[in-house]
Amino acid sequence: MALLKPADQKTLRDRFAALDKDVNLVMFTQTLECQYCEETRMLIEEIASLSDKLSVEIHNFVTDKDKVEEYQIDKIPAVAIVGDKDYGIRFYGIPAGYELMSLIEGIEDVSQGDSGLNAASREMIAQIDTPTRIQVFVTPTCPYCPGAVRMAHKLAMENENIIADMVEAIEFPYLAQKYGVQGVPKTVVNADVDFVGALPEATFVQEVLKSGAA
């Protein structure tokens, strides 16, 4: 059964016609004890079927330990958007509701190989020289969350030291509790900096740079 409406499929086919380089959607899943793994896999495969520029690679979270380590995956369902290289773009939880657009725009950015950030932002992000993890907590019904997710993913594209995660707060309540998520989008950087809201580009970058890793 298709998860996307025919009209949405057509819209995505039209958008994907402009894709430049090939994009691989690398998913981590398992059969048991994963509430949304099956739905996430169905969604990813359906999206990939809409363009010959897209492919899907499925790995088992339990048995494919080499790939889990390579992509630094620590929970499922997980999806990495990979182009000519791994830019550190991750989705944890099903990218449904408003977050579907985060996935689509992430695919487009990776296909182009360009974050689209301005020169000043690129220069500041280049200062980050140690491993940095940006987690953006979201819910599918939050209209402001995709902006924060995409901004985090853009930063990851600019610096190989950054991994940026979309984390669906409802699917990972223990993490939401750990980081005190009461409103979304909430962004956590290396567990020592956090802020709420979809901030403008310059402000978002400045907040990330407050982390001890910067």
Backbone bond lengths (Angstrom), bond angles and torsions (degrees), N, CA, C in turn:
res aa  C-N    CA-C-N  psi(-1)  N-CA   C-N-CA  omega(-1)  CA-C   N-CA-C  phi
1 M - - - 1.465 - - 1.524 110.14 -
2 A 1.311 116.13 129.97 1.461 121.27 -179.13 1.526 110.26 -70.11
3 L 1.322 115.47 138.50 1.462 120.64 176.67 1.521 112.06 -90.12
4 L 1.321 115.61 -23.48 1.464 120.65 -179.36 1.528 110.08 -99.53
5 K 1.313 116.27 140.27 1.452 120.77 176.22 1.528 109.95 -68.19
6 P 1.330 117.91 151.62 1.468 120.28 179.32 1.527 113.16 -53.06
7 A 1.313 116.75 -39.90 1.472 120.11 179.70 1.525 110.76 -64.29
8 D 1.337 116.39 -39.20 1.468 120.31 178.38 1.523 110.93 -68.61
9 Q 1.315 116.77 -37.43 1.464 120.23 176.67 1.525 110.80 -60.98
10 K 1.311 116.06 -43.18 1.474 120.13 179.55 1.523 110.66 -63.86
11 T 1.318 115.98 -43.39 1.466 120.17 179.13 1.518 110.97 -59.15
12 L 1.320 116.06 -44.02 1.460 119.75 -179.05 1.527 111.60 -69.69
13 R 1.321 117.79 -38.29 1.469 119.84 176.00 1.524 110.06 -58.17
14 D 1.323 115.86 -43.12 1.459 120.16 -179.87 1.529 110.85 -64.48
15 R 1.323 116.88 -42.34 1.463 120.37 179.31 1.522 110.92 -66.35
16 F 1.315 115.96 -43.60 1.461 120.33 -177.50 1.528 112.56 -69.02
17 A 1.307 117.52 -16.09 1.462 119.94 176.75 1.528 111.12 -62.04
18 A 1.337 115.96 -21.71 1.463 120.39 -179.27 1.524 112.85 -92.30
19 L 1.328 118.03 1.64 1.453 119.98 179.64 1.521 110.78 -61.96
20 D 1.320 115.66 143.78 1.459 121.46 -177.71 1.526 110.58 -95.83
21 K 1.327 116.88 -77.66 1.460 121.46 -177.93 1.537 110.06 -92.81
22 D 1.330 114.99 160.68 1.458 121.04 178.76 1.527 111.10 -64.75
23 V 1.326 115.42 147.82 1.461 122.13 178.95 1.524 108.63 -129.82
24 N 1.326 115.90 134.11 1.456 121.88 179.23 1.527 109.26 -111.30
25 L 1.328 116.74 126.02 1.457 121.87 176.55 1.523 107.36 -95.24
26 V 1.324 115.90 108.20 1.462 121.95 -175.68 1.525 108.00 -98.63
27 M 1.337 116.06 114.15 1.459 120.77 -175.71 1.516 112.04 -112.89
28 F 1.329 114.88 142.98 1.460 122.01 176.42 1.520 108.24 -116.87
29 T 1.324 115.46 131.69 1.450 120.60 -172.56 1.517 109.58 -152.15
30 Q 1.324 116.58 178.50 1.454 122.58 168.75 1.522 107.09 -158.54
31 T 1.323 115.41 163.15 1.460 119.56 -173.26 1.522 112.60 -74.73
32 L 1.334 116.47 -41.27 1.454 120.58 -174.91 1.524 111.74 -108.33
33 E 1.321 115.80 158.88 1.465 123.29 172.04 1.523 112.75 58.04
34 C 1.311 116.43 39.84 1.465 120.71 176.03 1.519 107.31 -146.15
35 Q 1.317 116.37 105.20 1.451 120.97 -168.80 1.524 113.76 -62.84
36 Y 1.340 117.30 -40.71 1.466 120.15 -173.57 1.526 113.63 -113.93
37 C 1.320 117.73 14.57 1.473 119.44 -178.42 1.526 112.12 -63.41
38 E 1.321 116.65 -45.71 1.461 119.13 -177.81 1.521 111.51 -63.11
39 E 1.328 116.46 -45.20 1.471 120.09 179.99 1.523 111.50 -64.51
40 T 1.334 115.89 -38.81 1.467 119.44 179.35 1.519 110.50 -65.11
41 R 1.313 117.11 -42.79 1.460 120.19 178.55 1.530 110.67 -62.46
42 M 1.315 117.28 -43.63 1.463 120.51 178.52 1.523 111.00 -60.12
43 L 1.328 116.31 -42.72 1.462 120.35 -179.31 1.520 111.48 -65.26
44 I 1.335 116.66 -45.66 1.462 121.08 -178.70 1.524 110.94 -62.92
45 E 1.326 116.53 -43.51 1.464 119.76 -179.66 1.522 110.87 -67.68
46 E 1.319 117.26 -36.44 1.461 120.00 179.06 1.521 110.97 -66.53
47 I 1.322 116.79 -41.95 1.467 120.53 178.14 1.524 110.52 -63.71
48 A 1.327 116.34 -44.34 1.464 119.69 -178.68 1.520 112.03 -63.47
49 S 1.326 116.80 -28.08 1.468 120.33 -178.87 1.531 112.34 -70.58
50 L 1.324 116.69 -9.61 1.460 120.55 -175.30 1.525 113.21 -88.46
51 S 1.336 117.24 -2.45 1.471 119.89 178.91 1.514 110.30 -155.05
52 D 1.330 116.50 140.47 1.456 119.93 176.85 1.528 111.78 -76.67
53 K 1.336 116.49 -2.81 1.457 121.31 174.92 1.534 111.63 -85.25
54 L 1.332 116.69 -9.90 1.457 121.22 -174.88 1.526 111.25 -110.12
55 S 1.324 115.42 142.71 1.464 121.32 175.48 1.522 108.68 -138.76
56 V 1.327 115.33 163.19 1.463 121.42 -179.40 1.523 109.05 -125.80
57 E 1.316 115.12 138.12 1.463 122.42 177.15 1.529 106.95 -127.02
58 I 1.315 117.87 119.35 1.458 122.06 -175.29 1.527 110.05 -107.62
59 H 1.335 116.02 131.56 1.466 120.83 177.54 1.520 109.92 -128.21
60 N 1.325 114.15 147.44 1.453 120.84 176.86 1.527 109.55 -85.99
61 F 1.312 115.39 124.85 1.466 121.38 -175.93 1.527 112.18 -62.20
62 V 1.327 116.97 -28.43 1.462 121.19 -176.00 1.531 111.80 -87.19
63 T 1.312 116.63 -43.26 1.465 119.51 -171.11 1.532 114.38 -98.17
64 D 1.329 117.96 -25.48 1.469 120.18 -177.53 1.528 110.26 -92.33
65 K 1.331 115.33 63.44 1.455 120.56 -172.63 1.525 113.55 -63.96
66 D 1.351 116.30 -32.29 1.457 118.79 -179.76 1.523 110.97 -64.15
67 K 1.333 116.27 -41.63 1.462 120.06 179.26 1.522 111.62 -72.23
68 V 1.322 116.56 -36.96 1.464 120.51 176.56 1.524 109.83 -59.04
69 E 1.322 115.69 -43.19 1.467 120.02 179.32 1.525 111.06 -69.95
70 E 1.322 116.58 -41.25 1.468 120.56 -178.97 1.522 111.50 -58.70
71 Y 1.338 116.19 -43.36 1.457 120.39 -177.42 1.528 113.05 -95.42
72 Q 1.321 116.95 2.28 1.466 123.19 177.83 1.535 111.34 54.40
73 I 1.323 115.31 50.25 1.464 121.46 -179.00 1.527 109.27 -90.77
74 D 1.334 117.65 132.42 1.463 119.95 -177.46 1.528 113.86 -124.66
75 K 1.336 117.08 2.76 1.468 120.65 177.51 1.531 107.95 -163.89
76 I 1.335 114.88 167.51 1.462 119.72 -178.33 1.519 110.48 -139.58
77 P 1.351 116.30 158.68 1.465 127.90 0.49 1.526 111.41 -71.12
78 A 1.316 115.00 145.71 1.460 121.06 -179.83 1.524 109.80 -133.91
79 V 1.312 115.27 142.33 1.472 121.28 177.46 1.517 108.50 -134.70
80 A 1.315 116.07 130.53 1.464 122.58 172.88 1.522 108.44 -110.76
81 I 1.325 116.30 135.00 1.472 121.06 175.67 1.524 107.49 -96.70
82 V 1.319 115.72 115.14 1.462 120.68 -173.42 1.524 109.85 -121.27
83 G 1.318 115.92 131.34 1.452 121.60 177.23 1.510 110.50 -111.12
84 D 1.328 116.99 -127.82 1.458 119.34 176.60 1.522 110.99 -69.03
85 K 1.341 115.80 -11.04 1.465 122.04 170.73 1.523 108.18 -155.64
86 D 1.321 116.10 171.31 1.458 121.11 176.64 1.521 107.99 -85.32
87 Y 1.325 116.45 113.71 1.465 121.32 -177.59 1.528 113.04 -87.92
88 G 1.327 118.23 -0.41 1.456 119.26 179.94 1.517 113.92 83.72
89 I 1.331 117.52 21.19 1.461 122.27 179.53 1.525 108.82 -91.78
90 R 1.342 115.77 121.88 1.452 120.92 -176.23 1.535 111.39 -130.81
91 F 1.325 115.35 145.96 1.455 122.91 171.80 1.522 107.78 -123.89
92 Y 1.321 116.98 122.37 1.456 121.97 175.67 1.521 108.67 -113.00
93 G 1.334 115.68 114.90 1.453 121.07 -172.37 1.515 109.27 102.74
94 I 1.305 116.28 161.63 1.454 119.84 -177.51 1.538 110.50 -69.56
95 P 1.333 117.89 127.86 1.473 121.00 179.13 1.523 110.10 -80.90
96 A 1.325 115.94 70.79 1.460 121.89 -176.64 1.519 110.59 -105.06
97 G 1.318 115.98 173.72 1.456 120.54 -179.90 1.518 110.45 61.19
98 Y 1.321 115.89 -135.25 1.466 120.19 179.96 1.528 112.13 -63.27
99 E 1.342 117.07 -25.00 1.461 118.99 -176.52 1.523 113.62 -74.57
100 L 1.324 117.23 -10.90 1.462 118.83 173.60 1.525 109.93 -59.36
101 M 1.338 116.32 -37.19 1.457 119.01 -179.84 1.527 111.11 -68.14
102 S 1.328 117.81 -32.40 1.471 120.02 175.40 1.518 110.46 -60.00
103 L 1.321 115.96 -41.18 1.462 120.66 178.79 1.520 111.09 -65.85
104 I 1.318 116.47 -46.41 1.475 120.60 -178.47 1.520 110.75 -62.30
105 E 1.321 116.88 -46.68 1.460 120.15 -178.83 1.524 111.02 -68.51
106 G 1.338 116.85 -32.45 1.457 119.49 174.86 1.518 111.71 -63.92
107 I 1.324 116.17 -41.03 1.465 120.94 176.18 1.528 110.23 -59.91
108 E 1.316 116.23 -44.95 1.466 120.37 -179.08 1.526 111.25 -64.06
109 D 1.327 117.29 -43.77 1.463 120.38 179.89 1.525 111.39 -62.62
110 V 1.332 116.62 -43.93 1.467 120.47 -178.96 1.524 110.31 -66.97
111 S 1.317 117.32 -38.23 1.456 120.25 178.48 1.523 111.26 -62.63
112 Q 1.322 116.01 -37.03 1.463 120.22 177.82 1.533 111.77 -78.90
113 G 1.335 116.57 -22.23 1.460 120.09 -178.31 1.506 113.00 69.19
114 D 1.341 116.57 27.85 1.465 120.78 -175.99 1.529 108.65 -143.46
115 S 1.331 116.29 127.43 1.460 120.84 -179.45 1.521 112.86 -71.73
116 G 1.322 116.63 -26.60 1.457 119.61 -177.41 1.519 114.26 81.52
117 L 1.330 117.96 2.69 1.457 120.94 179.19 1.529 110.38 -72.40
118 N 1.334 115.63 155.32 1.458 118.48 -179.19 1.531 110.86 -76.76
119 A 1.309 115.82 168.27 1.465 121.25 -173.66 1.519 112.29 -61.75
120 A 1.323 117.14 -38.84 1.467 120.20 -179.54 1.515 111.18 -63.78
121 S 1.326 116.68 -41.64 1.461 120.59 179.10 1.524 110.88 -65.38
122 R 1.310 116.63 -43.18 1.470 120.59 179.46 1.524 110.90 -59.52
123 E 1.321 115.97 -41.00 1.465 120.39 -179.10 1.526 110.91 -65.63
124 M 1.321 117.21 -41.19 1.468 120.17 179.72 1.515 111.64 -68.94
125 I 1.321 116.89 -41.33 1.463 120.77 -179.06 1.523 111.13 -64.57
126 A 1.321 116.58 -31.06 1.462 120.91 179.54 1.527 112.10 -62.83
127 Q 1.333 117.88 -15.97 1.458 121.63 179.33 1.527 112.18 -70.16
128 I 1.321 117.56 -21.64 1.462 121.18 -176.49 1.524 109.24 -74.65
129 D 1.325 116.32 113.49 1.463 120.14 -173.89 1.523 113.35 -121.26
130 T 1.337 117.56 12.67 1.463 122.01 175.41 1.520 109.02 -131.90
131 P 1.337 117.53 159.05 1.469 119.33 -178.07 1.524 113.17 -54.13
132 T 1.316 115.56 128.41 1.462 122.15 -177.31 1.517 109.37 -132.69
133 R 1.321 115.55 131.98 1.462 120.34 179.37 1.520 109.38 -118.88
134 I 1.317 115.14 124.14 1.463 122.00 176.85 1.524 107.60 -107.91
135 Q 1.327 116.71 120.79 1.457 121.40 176.81 1.529 108.79 -112.67
136 V 1.317 116.42 123.38 1.458 121.11 177.16 1.524 108.09 -110.17
137 F 1.322 116.25 112.40 1.462 121.47 -179.83 1.527 109.31 -85.46
138 V 1.336 114.90 133.17 1.461 120.94 -173.12 1.527 109.66 -139.03
139 T 1.320 115.15 169.27 1.464 122.91 165.52 1.526 107.25 -131.96
140 P 1.324 117.61 154.09 1.472 119.89 -175.76 1.523 114.50 -63.39
141 T 1.340 116.98 -21.47 1.473 120.33 -176.49 1.518 113.30 -96.71
142 C 1.320 117.35 7.51 1.473 121.59 -177.91 1.525 110.34 -91.28
143 P 1.343 118.23 112.58 1.469 119.90 -177.71 1.523 113.72 -74.15
144 Y 1.329 117.38 -15.32 1.470 120.57 -178.41 1.530 112.28 -93.88
145 C 1.321 115.92 -14.14 1.460 119.59 -174.92 1.528 114.41 -65.74
146 P 1.335 119.82 -41.17 1.467 118.80 -178.77 1.525 113.72 -57.21
147 G 1.322 117.74 -33.26 1.463 119.97 179.06 1.516 111.81 -63.69
148 A 1.342 116.23 -41.43 1.463 120.36 178.88 1.520 111.26 -69.71
149 V 1.320 116.08 -40.33 1.465 120.04 179.21 1.528 110.92 -62.29
150 R 1.310 115.24 -47.28 1.463 117.77 -177.76 1.536 111.20 -65.71
151 M 1.330 117.10 -36.07 1.460 119.23 178.46 1.523 110.43 -63.51
152 A 1.332 116.75 -42.63 1.463 119.64 177.68 1.522 110.95 -62.24
153 H 1.312 116.58 -42.33 1.463 120.61 179.42 1.524 111.45 -65.24
154 K 1.315 117.91 -35.20 1.462 121.07 176.86 1.525 110.96 -63.24
155 L 1.345 116.13 -39.56 1.460 119.13 177.39 1.523 110.85 -64.04
156 A 1.330 116.20 -39.78 1.468 119.50 178.59 1.525 111.18 -62.29
157 M 1.322 116.79 -37.27 1.457 119.90 179.19 1.521 111.74 -64.15
158 E 1.316 116.84 -27.39 1.463 121.11 -175.49 1.522 114.24 -86.32
159 N 1.339 117.21 -16.11 1.463 118.20 -174.64 1.526 108.98 -146.45
160 E 1.310 116.62 121.60 1.468 121.23 -176.21 1.527 112.36 -67.51
161 N 1.319 117.95 -11.73 1.464 120.81 177.34 1.525 112.60 -81.60
162 I 1.331 117.26 -9.17 1.457 121.53 -175.03 1.523 110.98 -103.53
163 I 1.319 115.58 132.41 1.463 122.52 166.17 1.516 106.82 -116.01
164 A 1.316 117.43 130.52 1.463 121.88 -176.99 1.524 109.59 -119.81
165 D 1.321 115.58 123.99 1.456 122.19 -176.19 1.529 111.73 -111.70
166 M 1.320 116.72 133.56 1.453 120.87 158.20 1.518 105.85 -86.10
167 V 1.337 117.22 128.55 1.458 121.20 178.97 1.525 108.38 -123.33
168 E 1.316 116.15 117.25 1.461 120.20 179.60 1.533 108.23 -77.32
169 A 1.324 116.38 110.06 1.464 122.06 -169.02 1.520 112.97 -61.67
170 I 1.321 117.78 -35.68 1.463 120.69 -177.82 1.526 110.92 -69.07
171 E 1.333 117.19 -35.50 1.467 120.87 -179.79 1.524 112.71 -75.96
172 F 1.332 116.99 -23.35 1.460 120.89 -179.04 1.526 109.87 -126.02
173 P 1.341 116.19 66.52 1.466 120.54 -175.04 1.525 113.63 -62.57
174 Y 1.344 117.07 -29.32 1.466 118.98 -179.93 1.523 110.99 -66.21
175 L 1.341 116.79 -34.01 1.467 119.97 176.67 1.521 110.80 -74.20
176 A 1.333 116.28 -39.53 1.464 119.70 177.46 1.520 110.52 -60.01
177 Q 1.327 115.97 -39.94 1.463 119.99 178.09 1.528 110.86 -69.40
178 K 1.321 116.50 -42.43 1.466 121.19 -179.06 1.522 111.56 -57.60
179 Y 1.336 116.05 -41.36 1.458 119.90 -176.04 1.531 112.90 -99.96
180 G 1.315 116.64 11.51 1.459 120.18 174.57 1.511 114.09 62.60
181 V 1.315 116.41 41.91 1.460 120.48 -178.54 1.533 109.07 -76.93
182 Q 1.328 116.05 111.07 1.461 122.12 177.46 1.523 111.52 -116.30
183 G 1.321 115.45 -19.34 1.459 121.66 175.83 1.505 109.39 -142.98
184 V 1.324 117.23 151.95 1.465 121.31 -179.58 1.533 109.71 -126.76
185 P 1.336 115.94 153.93 1.458 127.50 -0.61 1.526 111.97 -74.06
186 K 1.312 115.67 137.67 1.468 121.30 172.14 1.514 108.17 -116.97
187 T 1.314 115.85 127.58 1.458 121.84 -178.29 1.519 109.65 -108.71
188 V 1.324 115.64 131.23 1.459 122.24 179.03 1.526 107.66 -121.28
189 V 1.327 116.30 127.59 1.462 121.40 -179.24 1.519 108.75 -114.92
190 N 1.326 115.77 114.00 1.468 121.87 177.93 1.520 113.15 52.75
191 A 1.313 117.86 23.68 1.476 122.94 177.37 1.520 113.11 65.46
192 D 1.352 118.66 6.62 1.465 118.51 179.45 1.526 113.08 -120.66
193 V 1.307 117.07 -4.84 1.471 122.01 175.37 1.515 107.68 -135.94
194 D 1.320 117.48 135.21 1.461 119.46 174.67 1.518 109.87 -146.64
195 F 1.320 115.76 152.68 1.457 121.88 178.10 1.513 109.05 -155.72
196 V 1.319 115.52 158.08 1.456 121.84 -175.84 1.520 109.47 -116.54
197 G 1.328 115.26 140.28 1.454 120.94 175.19 1.516 113.20 111.32
198 A 1.322 115.35 162.82 1.466 122.21 175.93 1.521 107.54 -91.41
199 L 1.311 116.20 93.86 1.456 121.59 -173.35 1.529 111.61 -82.09
200 P 1.333 117.33 154.67 1.469 120.29 172.75 1.525 110.56 -61.08
201 E 1.308 116.04 158.73 1.460 121.16 -174.69 1.521 113.54 -51.01
202 A 1.328 117.49 -53.33 1.468 120.46 -175.69 1.517 111.42 -62.01
203 T 1.319 117.47 -41.03 1.463 121.51 -179.86 1.512 111.14 -68.04
204 F 1.322 116.98 -41.83 1.463 121.42 178.53 1.526 110.06 -59.01
205 V 1.318 117.09 -46.98 1.466 121.30 -179.78 1.523 110.64 -61.82
206 Q 1.325 117.01 -43.59 1.462 120.54 -179.88 1.524 111.50 -62.30
207 E 1.331 116.88 -39.10 1.467 120.22 178.81 1.527 110.72 -65.46
208 V 1.319 117.06 -42.14 1.468 120.51 178.79 1.519 110.39 -62.29
209 L 1.326 117.56 -37.89 1.444 121.42 -177.67 1.530 112.95 -70.17
210 K 1.325 117.54 -11.34 1.454 121.54 176.34 1.523 112.45 -72.76
211 S 1.325 115.86 -17.04 1.460 119.40 -179.96 1.518 110.87 -62.00
212 G 1.322 115.13 150.50 1.445 120.23 179.89 1.518 112.80 -61.15
213 A 1.340 116.30 -21.82 1.467 119.56 179.88 1.510 111.94 -71.72
214 A 1.327 116.72 -19.72 1.458 119.04 -177.38 1.512 111.53 -89.46
